[in-house]
Amino acid sequence: MSIARRWLRRSVWVLGGIVVLLLLIVGGSLFWLRSAMKASLPILDGSIKLPGLSAPVNVRRDAHGVPHIEAATQGDLFVAQGYVTAQDRLWQMDMLRRNSSGDLAEIIGPSVLEHDKIQRVYQFRNVAQRVYASLPEADRHRYEQYAVGVNLFISQNQDHLPAEFRLLRYRPRPWTGVDSVLIGLNMVQSLDTHWDVKLFRERIAADLHNPTLEAELYPVGSWRDQPPTAAVADMTQPHPAPPENDEDNDQTQTRIPLPQPGPSSEDLLALRKALALSSCDGCASGSNNWVIAGKHTASGKPLLSNDMHLGLSVPNIWYMADLNAPGLHAAGVTLPGVPLIIAGHNEHVAWGFTALYGDVQDLYVEQLDGKGNYRGPKGDWLPLAHASETIHVRFGKDTTLDVQLTAHGPLLTPIIPHETRPIALRWTLYDPALVAIPLYEMNTAANWSQFYNALSAWCWPTQNVVYADDAGHIAYHAVGKVPLRPAGLVGTSIQDSQHEWQGYIPFDEMPYSVDPPSGLLATANSRVTPNDTKFPLTLDWAEAYRAERVYIDLRGREKLTRQDMLAVQTDIYSAVDQELAHRFAYAIDRTVSHTGEADARLRQAADLLRSWDGRMSTDSATASIILRTRQAFWPLILEPKLGSDANLYTWSQSDFAEEEIIMHGGVPVANQDHANPPTSWLPTGFKDWDALLTEAVRRGFDRGKAPASADDLARWNYGSWHVVDLEHPIYEMLPLVKSWTGTGELPLSGDTTTIKQVGRAFGPSQRFTMDWSAPDASTENIVLGESGDPLSPWFRDQWPAWYSGATFALPFSSSAIASQTSHTLRLVP
C-alpha cells in the first residue's frame, strides 16, 4: 500500500470519526434537552402538599389542559392559581418581569442592553414598587397569596425547572407582588405607548414644511368611523366628505425649528427597534369587541365577543383558567404572573377589551441651567432628581445609567442617540395618585352598577370595555385616566408652559352607552367620540375599517348565534383593499391607453384588480398585487419629500391616509377639482397621478418578486409570501429544535385592515364569545396552548383551531367541568 493511500485512508477515518463525534454530540444534546423538557412536565394527578393552604384545593384539567381551580377560600384560590400557572409558564413569567424591569441582559447578554436601558429610564421597577405599596391591603394580600403559590412551585422543583432555565444556566428569583405589578405595566407599555410617534412626527413635519401635507399624513378620525356613542351610520349612502379634525388642536403650539444636527434617521430607527415596535405596517396592538342585545339573537339572550390583537409569541401571552371559591367564580384569560381573570365572565357578567388609544403621554422639552437644575412648570428653578441604575450584562461589563427626572418625568436623553434637547416623558403611570387595579371588583361584579363602579377606578391602560349580563343588559364604557389638556392635544414635543395637564377627564364624561336602542355596540380601536366631543381623547385613533365591517356584518341581522360571531371574527374581506384595487385598475387602463404601452403583465393585473371580491384569501393573486402595490406606494411619494426620514413615518391611520391620498391625491372630496387632478404629492418625473399609481403597481411586482409573465401572475398566491411564523425565543436559535417548537411558516389569510387583523407574528391573541343562553357552550381559545413545554400535549393543541378559524367551548358549571375532566390534582395543606 502506497504512502498516499495510507494517508487517504487515515484521513477518511479521521473525518468519519469527527462526523460520528459531532452526531453523538448533537444527538446527546437533543437527548439532554428532551429529557430536561420531560422532567419539567408538571404533576397533573394525585396530591401535592402546599404549606401555604388552609384547606384542600382541587385542580381539574379539561381536554385542553385548562385548569379549573376550586378552593374553600379565596386566599387558597390565589395560592393555587400562582402554583398552577407556574407549572405551565414559569419561564415565561420570569421573562415577562425581566422584560418590564430591564433585567434581560443579565441572562441573555449585550444583545438586549438597549432594551434594558429603555426600561430603566422608564423607571418601571420604581413605579411597580410604588403602585404595589399603595394598593389597598386586600389587593396586596391577593398578590402575596399568588406569590406564595409561585414560590412553592419554585422551591419544590429546583431539580427540574423548565428547560430554558437549564439552557441559560440560571435560576429564578423568588416571586413577589411587585413582580405581578411589573407584568401588568408591561401590558400598559404595549397598549399606551405613543410618545415615539410624536418624536417621529416632529421630524417629518420639519422635513415637509407644509401643514397641509402633514395633516394628510396624520388624519384624526375619518368618515368611516362608527362611534358606539353615536347613531350607527347608514353605510348604504354615498360617502360623506371627511369631517373636520375637531380634535386636532396641535396647531395651538408654535413650532420651534429642530436643533441641527440632531438624531439621524438611523438613530431614530434604532430607537424604534429597541422599543420593540412592530416592523409590520399596521400591526399596532388593538382588538375587536362587540355585544348584541337579546332581541337580535336566536336565544333571546345577549352575545358578547372579543378578540384581542397583540404580538403573538411562544408561549402565548394569555393563559386560560377557571377560578372558583366562595364569593368568586370567573373564567377566561389570565396574564401569566398576575392573579385573577383579565377578560372573560363570571356567573352574572361578561366583559371584553379593546385598546382605546387614549393619549396619556406627552414629551416636554425642559430648560436646564447647566448646574443641575431645570425650570419647573411654574417657572421656578428646581433641582433635577437622579436615579442610578446598574444593568448587569452577561458576557459583558455592567452598565450604569444616571436617569435624570423632572416634575414631568424622566429625561429620555440616554435612549435617543444624538438628541441634544432635554426631553422629559410625562405619563399617567408616573402619577402617584393613580394606583387602582380593580380586577377583583370586576371579577366579582353581579350587575352593571357594580361593574360600572369597578371600571370607574381603572387607571391604565386606556381601554374600550363591552359588557353583557345574565339579566339581558349590554353596555360600553371607555376607561382609563386621560389627562385634561385645556390648551389642546399636541402631536409633537411641547416647548411651552401652556400645555400642562389639568387633572383627568371625569369618568362620567368618558364615552359610554347602556342598552342602546340599536341593540348593538362595537369597538375596534377607531374613534369612539362624536364630532362635538367636549373632551378629545387622542389624535392617533386607529383606522375604522374593522369597526365599520363589524357593523356591516351584524347590523340588521336577527337570530344571531355563536357561530355567526366566529364568522365575523374570522372575516377576511377588506373594503379599502377592494376600493384601491379598482382605483389602480383604472390608473393602469388610463396610462396604457395614453401611452400605448403593451405590458401584458400590467394589463393582466388590471383585469384581476377590477374583478376581485376583496377577500384576502391565501389563494388570491389579487391580494398579492394590491398589498405589494400599496407597500410600494409610500416610498414613491414620501422619499422625494423626506429622503431617508420616510422610514420614520408611522401612524395608526396610515392606511386611511393612504386611501385618501390615492383616491383624492390628498385633497378632500368636497374640495377636489376633477378637471385638474391634485399634484401636491406627485413627484417630478410623472406625467399625472395615474402614471404614478401605475408605477406603484410595477414596483409592487418588483418588491414582491412577482412572476415575470402575465400568464403566471394569476398564480401569485397571497399565501406564498404572506405567512404566520411563531417561534420560541430560545429554541428558534437551535435548528434541530426549531422545527418542533414553533409553527414554521404557514400561509396566512387576512391583513391589517380586515376584522381578522394579522401579520407575521401578530393577530388575535384569543377568541371569546359569551352566550348567556348557554354559559357552558360559550367559547374561548388562545393561539397555541396552555403549556410552555414543547413535550406537553397542551403546548400546541389549540393551534389547529386558531389557524383554521375554529374554536371550542370552555366549560364553566361543575357538571360541564366534570364531564370534560382529563386530570385531577389535589393540592393539600
C-alpha positions in Angstrom: 0.0 0.0 0.0 1.5 3.4 -1.0 2.0 6.2 1.5 -0.6 8.3 -0.4 -3.2 5.6 0.0 -2.4 5.1 3.7 -2.8 8.9 4.3 -6.0 8.9 2.4 -7.4 6.0 4.3 -6.3 7.6 7.6 -7.9 10.9 6.6 -11.2 9.2 5.8 -11.2 7.5 9.2 -10.4 10.8 11.0 -13.1 12.7 9.1 -15.5 9.8 9.7 -14.6 9.9 13.4 -15.3 13.7 13.5 -18.6 13.2 11.9 -19.6 10.4 14.3 -18.4 12.6 17.2 -20.5 15.5 16.0 -23.5 13.3 15.6 -23.0 11.9 19.1 -22.7 15.5 20.5 -25.8 16.7 18.6 -27.8 13.5 19.5 -26.6 13.8 23.1 -27.6 17.4 23.3 -31.1 16.7 21.8 -31.5 13.8 24.2 -30.5 16.0 27.1 -32.9 18.8 26.1 -35.8 16.4 25.6 -35.0 14.8 28.9 -35.0 18.2 30.6 -38.3 19.1 28.9 -39.8 15.8 30.0 -38.6 16.2 33.6 -40.2 19.6 33.9 -43.7 18.4 32.9 -46.0 19.1 35.8 -47.7 16.6 38.0 -51.4 16.5 36.9 -52.9 13.8 39.1 -52.7 12.7 42.7 -51.8 15.0 45.6 -49.2 17.7 46.3 -48.6 19.2 49.7 -48.6 23.0 49.7 -47.8 24.5 53.1 -49.5 27.8 52.3 -53.0 26.3 52.1 -55.7 26.3 54.8 -57.8 23.6 53.1 -57.5 21.2 50.1 -57.8 22.7 46.6 -59.0 20.7 43.5 -57.4 21.4 40.1 -59.3 19.7 37.3 -57.8 19.9 33.8 -60.1 19.7 30.8 -59.3 18.3 27.4 -57.2 21.4 26.5 -55.3 21.5 29.8 -57.3 24.5 31.1 -57.1 24.4 34.9 -60.5 24.6 36.7 -59.4 25.5 40.3 -61.9 25.1 43.1 -60.9 26.2 46.6 -62.5 26.6 50.0 -61.2 30.2 50.4 -60.2 33.0 48.1 -56.8 33.1 49.7 -56.2 29.4 48.9 -57.6 30.0 45.4 -54.8 32.6 44.6 -52.1 30.4 46.1 -53.3 27.6 43.8 -53.6 29.9 40.8 -50.0 31.0 41.3 -48.8 27.4 41.7 -50.7 26.1 38.7 -49.7 29.0 36.4 -46.0 28.4 37.4 -46.5 24.7 36.5 -47.1 25.7 32.9 -45.5 29.1 32.4 -42.7 29.8 35.0 -40.0 30.7 32.5 -42.4 33.0 30.6 -43.3 34.6 33.8 -39.7 35.3 34.7 -39.0 36.7 31.2 -42.0 39.0 31.4 -40.9 40.5 34.7 -37.4 40.9 33.4 -38.6 42.4 30.2 -40.5 45.0 32.2 -37.9 45.9 34.8 -34.9 45.9 32.3 -33.1 42.8 33.6 -32.9 40.7 30.4 -29.2 41.4 29.7 -28.4 39.8 33.0 -29.3 36.4 31.5 -29.1 37.0 27.7 -26.2 39.4 27.3 -25.4 42.6 25.3 -27.9 42.0 22.5 -30.7 43.3 24.7 -28.8 46.0 26.5 -30.5 48.9 24.6 -33.9 47.4 25.6 -32.9 47.3 29.2 -31.7 50.9 29.1 -35.2 52.0 27.9 -36.9 50.1 30.7 -34.6 51.6 33.3 -35.2 55.1 32.0 -38.9 54.3 32.2 -38.3 53.6 35.9 -40.7 50.6 35.8 -39.2 48.9 38.9 -39.7 52.0 41.0 -43.2 52.6 39.6 -44.2 49.0 40.4 -42.9 49.3 43.9 -44.8 52.5 44.4 -48.0 51.1 43.0 -47.8 47.9 45.0 -47.1 49.7 48.2 -50.2 52.0 47.6 -52.7 49.2 46.8 -55.4 48.5 49.4 -54.4 45.8 51.9 -56.9 43.3 50.4 -55.4 43.7 46.9 -51.8 43.3 48.3 -52.9 40.2 50.1 -54.2 38.6 46.8 -50.9 39.4 45.1 -49.0 38.0 48.1 -51.0 34.8 48.1 -50.4 34.4 44.4 -46.6 34.9 45.0 -46.8 32.2 47.8 -48.1 29.7 45.2 -45.4 30.6 42.6 -42.6 30.3 45.2 -43.9 27.0 46.5 -43.6 25.6 42.9 -40.1 27.0 42.5 -38.9 25.6 45.8 -40.4 22.2 45.1 -39.0 21.9 41.6 -35.4 23.2 41.9 -34.1 20.0 40.3 -36.5 20.0 37.3 -37.2 23.6 36.4 -38.3 24.4 32.8 -35.6 23.5 30.3 -35.0 27.2 29.4 -33.5 27.8 32.9 -31.1 25.0 32.4 -30.1 26.0 28.9 -29.4 29.6 30.1 -27.8 28.3 33.3 -29.7 30.4 35.9 -32.4 30.0 38.5 -35.4 32.2 39.0 -35.5 34.7 41.9 -38.4 34.3 44.4 -41.7 35.8 43.2 -43.1 39.0 44.8 -46.3 41.0 44.4 -44.2 43.7 42.8 -43.3 41.3 40.0 -47.0 40.9 39.3 -47.4 44.6 39.0 -44.4 44.8 36.7 -46.0 42.3 34.3 -49.1 44.5 34.3 -47.0 47.5 33.5 -45.6 45.6 30.6 -49.1 45.4 29.1 -49.7 49.1 29.8 -46.5 49.9 27.9 -47.6 47.8 25.0 -51.0 49.4 24.7 -50.4 53.0 25.7 -47.0 53.9 24.3 -47.3 56.6 21.6 -44.5 59.1 22.5 -42.3 57.7 19.9 -44.8 58.6 17.2 -44.7 62.2 18.4 -41.0 62.3 18.1 -41.0 60.8 14.6 -43.9 63.1 13.5 -41.9 66.1 14.7 -39.0 65.1 12.4 -41.3 64.6 9.4 -43.2 67.9 10.0 -39.8 69.7 10.0 -38.9 68.0 6.7 -42.2 68.8 5.0 -42.6 72.5 6.0 -46.2 72.1 4.8 -49.0 71.8 7.4 -51.5 70.7 4.7 -49.4 67.7 3.7 -48.7 66.9 7.3 -52.4 66.8 8.1 -52.9 64.5 5.2 -50.3 62.1 6.6 -51.7 62.3 10.1 -55.6 62.3 9.9 -57.6 62.3 13.1 -60.6 60.1 12.7 -62.4 59.6 9.4 -65.8 59.4 7.7 -65.7 55.7 8.2 -65.8 56.0 12.0 -68.6 54.2 13.9 -68.5 55.7 17.4 -70.5 53.4 19.8 -71.8 56.5 21.5 -73.4 57.9 18.3 -76.1 56.7 15.9 -74.9 54.0 13.6 -74.2 55.5 10.2 -76.1 54.2 7.1 -73.3 52.8 5.1 -75.5 52.3 2.1 -75.4 56.0 1.5 -72.8 57.9 -0.5 -69.6 58.6 1.4 -69.7 62.0 3.1 -66.8 64.4 3.0 -64.1 63.7 5.7 -65.1 65.6 8.9 -63.1 68.5 10.2 -60.4 67.4 12.6 -62.1 68.9 15.7 -59.7 67.0 17.9 -56.6 68.1 16.2 -55.5 71.1 18.2 -51.8 70.8 17.9 -51.6 73.9 15.8 -52.2 75.9 19.0 -48.5 75.5 19.8 -45.9 77.4 17.9 -43.4 75.0 16.3 -39.7 75.8 17.1 -37.2 74.5 14.5 -35.4 71.4 15.5 -31.8 71.8 16.5 -29.3 70.7 13.9 -27.6 68.3 14.0 -29.9 66.0 15.9 -30.7 62.3 15.8 -30.2 60.8 12.3 -32.8 58.6 10.6 -30.6 55.7 11.6 -30.6 56.8 15.2 -34.4 57.0 15.3 -34.9 53.7 13.5 -32.5 52.1 16.0 -34.7 53.6 18.8 -37.8 52.1 17.2 -36.1 48.7 17.1 -35.0 49.0 20.7 -38.6 50.0 21.7 -39.6 46.6 20.1 -42.2 48.4 18.0 -43.7 46.2 15.3 -42.0 46.2 11.9 -45.3 45.0 10.4 -47.1 48.0 8.8 -50.4 48.4 10.6 -49.6 45.8 13.3 -50.5 48.1 16.2 -51.8 46.5 19.4 -55.6 46.6 19.1 -58.6 44.3 19.2 -62.2 43.8 18.2 -65.2 43.6 20.6 -68.9 43.8 20.3 -72.0 43.0 22.2 -75.5 42.2 20.9 -78.8 42.5 22.8 -81.1 39.5 23.1 -83.6 41.0 20.7 -81.2 40.2 17.8 -80.1 36.7 18.9 -81.6 33.3 18.3 -81.8 32.6 22.1 -83.1 36.0 23.2 -80.0 36.4 25.4 -77.0 38.7 24.8 -73.9 37.6 22.9 -70.5 39.2 23.6 -67.4 38.6 21.5 -63.8 39.7 21.9 -60.6 39.0 20.2 -57.6 41.0 21.4 -54.9 41.7 18.8 -51.4 41.6 20.1 -47.9 40.4 19.2 -48.0 36.6 19.1 -45.4 34.6 20.9 -44.3 31.1 22.0 -45.8 30.5 24.5 -49.0 32.6 24.3 -49.4 35.9 26.1 -52.6 34.6 27.7 -53.2 31.6 30.0 -56.8 30.3 30.3 -58.2 29.5 33.7 -61.4 29.0 35.7 -61.2 30.3 39.3 -63.8 29.2 41.9 -64.1 30.0 45.6 -66.8 31.4 47.8 -67.7 34.8 46.5 -65.7 34.5 43.3 -66.3 32.3 40.2 -64.8 33.6 37.0 -63.2 32.1 33.8 -61.4 33.5 30.9 -57.8 34.5 30.1 -55.2 35.5 32.7 -51.9 37.2 32.3 -49.2 34.8 33.5 -47.8 36.2 36.7 -50.9 38.2 37.6 -53.8 36.9 39.7 -57.5 36.9 38.7 -59.1 36.9 35.3 -58.3 39.7 32.9 -61.1 39.2 30.3 -63.9 36.7 30.4 -67.0 36.2 32.5 -68.3 35.2 35.9 -71.7 33.8 36.9 -73.5 37.1 36.0 -71.5 39.4 33.9 -69.1 39.1 30.9 -66.7 41.6 29.5 -64.1 42.2 26.8 -61.4 44.8 25.9 -60.0 46.7 23.0 -57.3 49.4 23.2 -58.8 52.9 23.4 -55.5 54.6 22.2 -56.1 57.4 24.7 -53.2 59.9 24.7 -51.6 59.5 28.2 -48.1 60.6 27.3 -46.5 64.0 26.4 -43.0 65.0 25.6 -41.7 68.2 27.2 -38.6 70.0 26.2 -37.1 71.1 29.5 -34.9 74.1 30.2 -31.7 73.3 32.1 -29.3 75.8 33.7 -26.3 73.5 33.4 -25.9 73.5 37.2 -28.2 70.5 37.9 -31.5 72.5 37.8 -34.5 72.7 35.5 -37.2 75.2 35.1 -40.4 73.9 36.7 -43.9 74.2 35.4 -44.4 77.3 37.5 -41.3 78.9 36.2 -39.1 78.4 39.2 -35.7 76.6 39.1 -35.8 73.1 40.7 -33.0 70.6 41.2 -33.1 67.5 38.9 -33.7 64.3 40.7 -31.4 61.3 40.0 -32.0 57.6 39.9 -28.9 55.5 39.5 -29.5 52.3 37.5 -26.9 49.4 37.2 -27.6 46.9 34.4 -25.8 43.6 34.8 -24.8 42.3 31.4 -23.9 38.6 30.9 -20.7 38.2 28.9 -20.1 41.9 29.2 -19.5 44.7 31.6 -22.1 46.2 33.9 -23.6 49.4 32.6 -24.6 52.3 34.9 -27.2 54.9 33.9 -27.8 58.2 35.7 -31.5 58.8 35.0 -32.4 62.4 35.5 -36.0 63.3 36.5 -38.1 66.4 36.4 -41.6 67.1 37.6 -42.9 65.8 34.3 -40.9 62.6 34.3 -37.6 61.0 33.3 -35.4 62.7 30.7 -35.1 60.4 27.6 -31.7 61.6 26.6 -29.9 58.3 27.4 -32.0 56.4 24.9 -32.2 58.9 22.0 -28.8 59.0 20.3 -27.5 62.5 19.5 -30.6 64.2 20.9 -29.4 67.5 22.3 -32.7 68.6 23.8 -33.6 67.5 27.3 -36.9 65.8 26.6 -38.9 64.6 29.5 -41.6 61.9 29.2 -44.8 62.6 31.1 -47.0 59.6 31.6 -50.1 58.8 33.7 -48.1 55.9 35.1 -45.9 58.4 37.0 -48.8 60.0 38.9 -48.6 58.7 42.5 -52.3 59.3 42.9 -53.1 56.6 40.3 -52.8 53.1 41.8 -56.1 51.2 41.4 -56.2 47.8 39.7 -59.9 46.9 40.0 -59.7 43.3 38.6 -61.1 41.8 41.7 -64.1 44.1 41.7 -64.7 43.2 38.0 -64.3 39.5 38.6 -66.9 39.6 41.4 -69.4 42.1 40.0 -73.0 40.8 39.8 -74.6 43.6 37.7 -73.9 46.7 35.6 -74.0 49.0 38.7 -71.2 47.0 40.4 -69.2 46.6 37.2 -69.5 50.3 36.5 -68.2 51.2 39.9 -65.2 48.9 39.3 -64.5 50.5 35.9 -64.6 53.9 37.4 -61.4 53.1 39.3 -59.5 51.8 36.3 -56.3 53.8 35.7 -54.3 52.2 32.9 -54.1 51.1 30.1 -56.9 53.1 28.4 -59.4 50.6 27.1 -62.8 50.2 25.5 -64.9 47.7 27.6 -68.0 46.0 26.3 -70.4 44.3 28.8 -73.3 41.9 28.9 -75.1 40.2 31.8 -77.4 37.4 32.5 -80.3 39.9 33.1 -80.1 40.9 29.4 -78.3 44.3 29.7 -75.5 45.4 27.4 -73.1 48.3 27.8 -70.0 50.0 26.6 -67.6 52.3 28.5 -64.2 53.8 27.8 -61.9 53.5 30.8 -58.5 54.8 31.9 -57.3 58.1 33.2 -56.8 60.5 30.2 -55.3 63.9 31.0 -57.3 67.1 30.7 -55.5 69.4 28.3 -57.3 72.8 28.1 -54.8 74.1 25.6 -55.3 71.1 23.3 -53.7 67.8 22.4 -50.2 68.0 20.9 -48.9 65.6 18.3 -45.2 66.6 18.8 -43.0 67.7 21.7 -44.1 70.6 23.9 -41.9 73.6 24.3 -44.1 76.0 26.3 -45.9 76.2 29.6 -49.5 76.4 28.2 -49.8 72.7 27.7 -49.6 71.4 31.2 -52.2 68.8 32.4 -55.1 69.9 34.5 -56.3 66.7 36.1 -58.1 64.0 34.3 -61.3 63.6 32.2 -64.1 62.7 34.6 -65.2 59.1 34.3 -68.8 60.1 33.6 -67.6 62.2 30.7 -65.8 59.3 29.0 -67.7 57.7 26.1 -70.3 55.2 27.2 -73.6 53.7 26.2 -76.0 51.4 28.1 -78.8 49.3 26.5 -78.8 51.4 23.2 -82.0 51.2 21.1 -79.9 49.6 18.3 -79.0 46.6 20.5 -75.5 46.6 19.1 -72.2 48.1 20.4 -68.8 47.5 18.8 -65.3 48.9 19.0 -62.1 48.2 17.1 -59.6 50.9 18.3 -61.0 53.6 16.0 -62.6 56.9 17.1 -65.3 56.4 19.8 -66.0 60.1 20.4 -68.6 62.1 18.5 -67.5 65.1 16.4 -68.8 67.5 19.0 -67.0 65.9 22.0 -66.1 68.2 24.8 -63.1 66.0 25.8 -60.8 64.9 22.9 -59.0 61.7 23.9 -56.3 61.3 21.3 -55.1 62.4 17.8 -53.9 58.9 17.0 -57.0 56.8 16.5 -56.8 53.5 14.7 -58.4 53.4 11.3 -62.1 52.4 11.2 -62.1 49.6 8.6 -62.6 46.8 11.2 -65.3 48.6 13.2 -67.1 49.6 10.0 -67.0 46.0 8.8 -68.3 44.6 12.1 -71.3 46.9 11.9 -71.9 45.8 8.3 -71.6 42.2 9.2 -74.1 42.5 12.2 -76.4 45.4 11.7 -79.9 44.4 10.5 -79.4 40.7 11.2 -81.6 38.7 13.5 -81.4 35.3 15.2 -77.7 35.6 15.6 -75.7 32.7 17.1 -72.3 31.9 18.4 -71.4 30.5 15.0 -72.2 33.9 13.5 -69.9 35.6 15.9 -67.0 33.3 14.9 -67.7 34.0 11.3 -67.4 37.8 12.0 -64.1 37.3 14.0 -62.6 35.5 11.0 -63.9 37.8 8.3 -61.1 38.5 5.7 -62.9 41.0 3.5 -61.1 44.3 3.1 -63.2 47.2 1.8 -60.2 49.5 1.4 -58.1 46.9 -0.5 -61.0 46.3 -2.9 -61.6 50.1 -3.3 -58.0 50.7 -4.1 -57.8 47.7 -6.4 -60.4 49.3 -8.6 -58.5 52.6 -8.5 -55.2 51.0 -9.5 -57.0 49.1 -12.3 -58.4 52.4 -13.6 -55.0 54.1 -13.4 -53.5 51.2 -15.5 -56.2 51.5 -18.1 -55.7 55.2 -18.5 -52.0 55.0 -18.5 -51.9 52.2 -21.1 -54.5 54.0 -23.3 -52.5 57.3 -23.2 -49.0 55.7 -23.7 -49.9 52.7 -25.9 -47.8 50.6 -23.5 -48.1 46.9 -24.3 -47.1 45.5 -20.9 -49.1 42.3 -20.8 -48.5 41.8 -17.1 -49.9 45.2 -16.3 -53.0 44.5 -18.3 -53.5 41.2 -16.6 -53.1 42.9 -13.2 -55.8 45.4 -14.1 -58.1 42.6 -15.1 -57.5 40.8 -11.8 -57.9 44.0 -9.8 -61.2 45.2 -11.3 -62.9 41.8 -10.9 -61.7 41.0 -7.3 -64.1 40.2 -4.5 -61.9 41.9 -1.8 -61.2 38.8 0.2 -57.6 38.5 1.4 -57.5 34.7 1.0 -54.3 32.7 0.7 -55.1 31.6 -2.8 -55.7 35.1 -4.2 -53.3 36.6 -6.6 -55.1 39.9 -6.5 -54.5 40.1 -2.7 -50.7 39.8 -3.5 -50.9 42.5 -6.2 -52.8 45.1 -4.1 -50.8 44.7 -0.9 -47.5 44.8 -2.6 -48.6 47.8 -4.6 -49.7 49.6 -1.5 -46.4 48.9 0.2 -44.6 50.3 -2.9 -46.8 53.4 -3.0 -45.5 55.1 0.2 -41.8 55.3 -0.8 -42.9 56.7 -4.2 -44.4 59.8 -2.6 -42.5 60.1 0.7 -38.9 59.6 -0.3 -38.9 62.6 -2.7 -40.0 64.9 0.2 -38.5 63.2 3.2 -35.4 61.3 2.0 -34.4 58.6 4.4 -36.8 60.1 7.0 -39.6 58.4 5.0 -38.8 55.3 7.0 -39.9 57.1 10.2 -43.5 57.6 9.1 -45.9 55.7 11.3 -49.5 56.5 12.2 -52.3 54.4 13.4 -54.4 55.7 10.5 -51.7 55.4 7.9 -53.9 53.0 5.8 -56.7 55.6 5.8 -54.2 58.3 4.9 -53.0 56.2 2.0 -56.6 55.6 0.9 -57.4 59.3 0.9 -54.2 60.2 -0.9 -54.5 57.5 -3.5 -58.2 58.2 -4.1 -58.0 62.0 -4.0 -54.4 62.9 -4.1 -54.7 64.2 -0.6 -57.4 66.7 -1.4 -60.8 66.2 0.4 -63.6 65.1 -2.0 -65.6 68.3 -1.4 -62.7 70.5 -2.5 -61.4 68.4 -5.4 -61.3 69.8 -8.9 -61.8 66.7 -11.0 -60.8 68.6 -14.2 -57.4 69.3 -12.6 -56.2 66.3 -10.5 -54.2 67.2 -7.4 -50.4 67.4 -7.7 -49.3 68.1 -4.2 -48.0 64.6 -3.7 -47.0 64.0 -7.3 -43.2 63.7 -7.6 -41.3 65.1 -10.5 -41.0 62.8 -13.5 -44.6 61.6 -13.6 -47.0 63.0 -16.1 -50.0 62.6 -13.9 -51.5 60.7 -10.9 -52.5 57.7 -12.9 -48.9 57.3 -14.1 -47.7 57.4 -10.5 -50.3 54.7 -9.5 -49.3 52.5 -12.4 -45.6 52.8 -11.4 -46.6 51.7 -7.9 -48.0 48.5 -9.4 -44.8 47.9 -11.3 -42.7 48.5 -8.2 -45.0 46.2 -6.2 -44.2 43.5 -8.7 -40.5 44.1 -8.1 -40.9 44.3 -4.3 -42.8 41.1 -4.2 -40.8 39.2 -6.8 -44.0 38.6 -8.8 -44.0 36.1 -11.7 -42.4 37.6 -14.8 -45.1 36.5 -17.2 -48.7 37.6 -17.4 -49.9 34.0 -17.6 -48.2 33.2 -14.3 -49.5 36.3 -12.5 -52.8 34.7 -11.7 -50.9 32.0 -9.7 -49.0 34.5 -7.5 -50.9 33.3 -4.4 -51.1 35.6 -1.4 -50.3 32.7 1.0 -47.0 32.0 -0.8 -45.4 35.0 0.9 -47.9 36.4 3.4 -47.3 33.9 6.3 -47.6 33.4 10.0 -44.5 32.2 11.8 -44.4 31.9 15.6 -41.1 30.8 17.1 -39.8 30.2 20.7 -37.3 33.0 21.6 -34.6 30.5 22.6 -35.4 27.3 20.7 -35.6 29.1 17.3 -31.8 29.5 17.6 -31.4 25.7 17.6 -32.0 24.4 14.1 -32.9 20.8 15.0 -35.2 22.1 17.8 -36.9 25.0 16.0 -38.9 22.7 13.7 -40.9 21.2 16.6 -41.1 24.1 19.0 -42.7 26.7 16.7 -45.2 26.8 13.9 -42.9 27.4 10.9 -44.1 29.5 8.0 -47.7 28.9 7.1 -49.9 30.7 4.6 -51.9 33.5 6.3 -55.2 35.0 5.2 -56.4 38.5 6.1 -54.3 41.7 6.6 -54.2 44.6 8.9 -57.4 46.1 7.6 -59.6 43.0 7.9 -61.5 42.1 11.0 -59.1 39.2 11.2 -56.2 41.6 11.7 -53.0 39.7 11.2 -49.2 39.9 10.5 -46.3 37.5 10.6 -46.3 37.3 14.4 -49.4 39.4 15.1 -53.1 38.8 15.3 -55.9 37.7 17.6 -54.3 36.5 20.8 -57.6 34.8 21.8 -61.1 34.5 20.6 -64.0 34.7 23.1 -67.8 34.6 22.7 -70.1 34.6 25.7 -73.6 33.2 25.1 -75.8 34.0 28.1 -78.3 31.4 26.9 -75.7 28.6 27.4 -72.6 29.6 29.5 -71.1 26.1 29.2 -71.3 26.4 25.4 -69.5 29.8 25.4 -66.2 29.6 23.6 -62.7 30.7 24.2 -59.4 29.7 22.7 -55.9 31.1 22.6 -53.2 30.7 19.9 -51.1 27.7 20.7 -51.9 26.1 24.1 -51.7 26.3 27.8 -48.2 24.8 28.3 -44.9 26.4 27.6 -43.2 22.9 27.4 -42.9 21.6 23.9 -43.3 18.0 25.1 -46.7 18.7 26.8 -49.8 17.6 24.8 -51.1 21.1 25.5 -48.2 23.0 24.1 -49.7 23.4 20.6 -53.1 21.6 20.7 -55.1 24.8 20.2 -53.1 25.9 17.2 -55.2 24.0 14.6 -58.4 25.7 15.9 -56.7 29.2 15.8 -55.2 28.7 12.4 -58.3 27.2 10.8 -60.7 29.8 12.3 -62.4 27.3 14.7 -63.0 27.4 18.4 -64.3 25.3 21.3 -66.3 25.6 24.5 -64.8 26.5 27.9 -66.8 24.6 30.5 -68.0 26.6 33.5 -70.5 24.7 35.6 -69.5 21.9 37.9 -71.3 19.3 35.8 -69.8 20.5 32.5 -66.3 20.6 34.0 -66.8 17.1 35.5 -67.8 15.7 32.1 -64.7 17.1 30.4 -62.1 16.5 33.2 -59.0 14.6 31.9 -56.8 15.0 35.0 -57.4 15.9 38.7 -54.8 17.2 41.0 -55.4 17.7 44.7 -53.4 20.4 46.5 -53.4 19.8 50.2 -52.0 21.7 53.3 
